[in-house]
Each structure stands twice: as C-alpha cells, then as structure tokens.
C-alpha cells in the first residue's frame, strides 16, 4: 500500500487516529525506511524509502493491547487482552510449532518466526527465582538460559510464573524480518489511479524529447464487468504535445495548478502588468507518477516535464 494512501486515510479519520509521528532520516532519506508511529494506538508502520510502499507492521508493547489474531481467515482467536496474557504457551496454542527461535544476547530477546510473522519475547540470560515448594527452588538459586540448547517450544523451561510474555509482533511479507519482500500494490488500492513502474528519458541526436512511462492500472473483465485485473502498458509524453495528447497518454492529473503570481512582473512597465496578470500557465500534477507537466497558455502544449521524488524531507 502506498504511503500517500495511508496518509490520506489517516487525515480523513483524524478524529480516530491521533498522535501520529512521521520519522525519517533527513540526511539520507533513501537509505533508511520511513516510519509512521501511531503513538495512541500502539502501531508502527514501516515503509520502503525508495518504493514508498508499506513493508512491515509492528505492534510494540503488545502485552498492553487487545487484538484478535488467528491462524485462519474465518476464525479469529483472541491473543491479547487485559485478562489474556500473550505468553509463550498462548503463542504455541494459537500458531503451533515453528522452527527453533533465535536468541539475541545483546538485546536479551527471544524471537519466534513464522512466515510473515515474528514474535519477540524479552528473556533475561539469568533469571533469579524465589523459593517455591512446587518449583523446589531457593531464593539464592539462579536459572541460566542457554540459547544453544533450544530445539523448539518443548525445550524451553522456565521457573514458575516466569514464562516470557510477547513484547512485540511484526507482520510482513517474507520468510523472516531480515528477508522482507516488497509486495505489489493491492488491486483494491488503485481507486482508478495509474502507478508508474518505470520512467525512461527519450533522447534523439543528443536532445531530450520526452519521457517513456510504463504504467500499471486496474481494468475490468469484459465478460463479467465486476472482476478487476491489473494491466501494464507504456505511454510516451513528448515536449510539444498538446494538453489533449498528454491527457490521452497518461490520463487525467490528480491536481491542476495555475501560476497565479509572477514575481518578475514588478519589473515590467505599468501598462503591461495588467496584461500579464490575465495570463497564467498551468501544471498537470500526477502524484502517483511523480510527474509534473507544464502547459504554456497560448500554445496549449507541454513545454516542460518535471520528475520529482516523493522522499520525505
């Protein structure tokens, strides 16, 4: 899902979602992911800096939240609530067995990974336990946690009332958090818009004459009239094209801006200032393509085509 649609949805429901933070690296905006932190809801959305698409959903401090998370689409199982503690037994009951987890001694966390899901449980390397008749442990006893002996859930042994609780859950598309695939934009997120897969500059005899844009849009099946599918096609926008040709090639723009003020008008003679004020070039702004087309007033033709990035900062 593109970040522009997420921001538009959050702005539309501003009364529901409050306390939103946009975190990014202003010095290297394309080197690190963009993060949307919903502080009041306990949700973090991570976006790829280059593609501007959602890649990971994190739920930090998960033990204090309430959510339904299950293994099937038809049946949801309550994983966390004020009365239901998301401990390791609860995780085993809902999701079943998985590969042996990974213990990070630096952060003292134990990570259980499934395909598209990762649970983080804080586990201290040494757990001090008090005296308990059932456990048979004295207050001076210390339980050492040895990660190299882990072979699944059955090998995890913790003292009484010391079972680790899920602290963070991450949802992504991939086999592990370190191997996240960039998912395609879902077809229900297009809403009639076209998205650019690639943009190439057309040059002839050392002159730039236009752009070749590979577009992807949603189309309707001709036999059913309600099933949607994605179609990829290419269109060229050349300098000198009329505005009708630009609209026919890449569709209607998201916004049309008019150049309402010319700062150089103050240097003109007084009799020409009024004439200049009646003239206005306009711009076709395509947010989903990263493209701005400038149309000259008198010729009604494209004279410039700007490519811009949507990187934060």
C-alpha positions, 0 to 999 in steps of 0.5 A: 500500500502506498504511503500517500494512501495511508496518509490520506486515510489517516487525515480523513479519520483524524478524529480516530487516529491521533498522535501520529509521528512521521520519522525519517532520516533527513540526511539520507532519506533513501537509505533508511525506511520511513516510519509512521508511529501511531503513538495512541494506538500502539502501531508502527508502520514501516515503509520502503524509502525508495518504493514508498510502499508499506513493508512491515507492521509492528505492534510494540508493547503488545502485552498492553493491547487487545487484538484478535489474531488467528491462524485462519481467515474465518476464525479469529482467536483472541491473543491479547487482552487485559485478562489474556496474557500473550505468553509463550504457551498462548503463542504455541496454542494459537500458531503451533510449532515453528522452527527453533527461535533465535536468541539475541544476547545483546538485546536479551530477546527471544524471537519466534518466526513464522512466515510473515510473522515474528514474535519477540519475547524479552528473556533475561540470560539469568533469571533469579527465582524465589523459593517455591515448594512446587518449583523446589527452588531457593531464593539464592538459586539462579536459572541460566538460559542457554540459547544453544540448547533450544530445539523448539517450544518443548525445550524451553523451561522456565521457573514458575510464573516466569514464562516470557510474555510477547513484547512485540509482533511484526507482520510482513511479507517474507520468510523472516524480518531480515528477508522482507519482500516488497509486495505489489500494490493491492488491486483494491488500492488503485481507486482508478489511479495509474502507478508508474513502474518505470520512467525512461528519458527519450533522447534523439541526436543528443536532445531530450524529447520526452519521457517513456512511462510504463504504467500499471492500472486496474481494468475490468473483465469484459465478460463479467464487468465486476472482476478487476485485473491489473494491466501494464502498458507504456505511454510516451509524453513528448515536449510539444504535445498538446494538453489533449495528447498528454491527457490521452497518454497518461490520463487525467492529473490528480491536481491542476495548478495555475501560476497565479503570481509572477514575481518578475512582473514588478519589473515590467512597465505599468501598462503591461502588468495588467496584461500579464496578470490575465495570463497564467500557465498551468501544471498537470500534477500526477502524484502517483507518477511523480510527474509534473507537466507544464502547459504554456497558455497560448500554445496549449502544449507541454513545454516542460516535464518535471520528475520529482521524488516523493522522499520525505524531507 
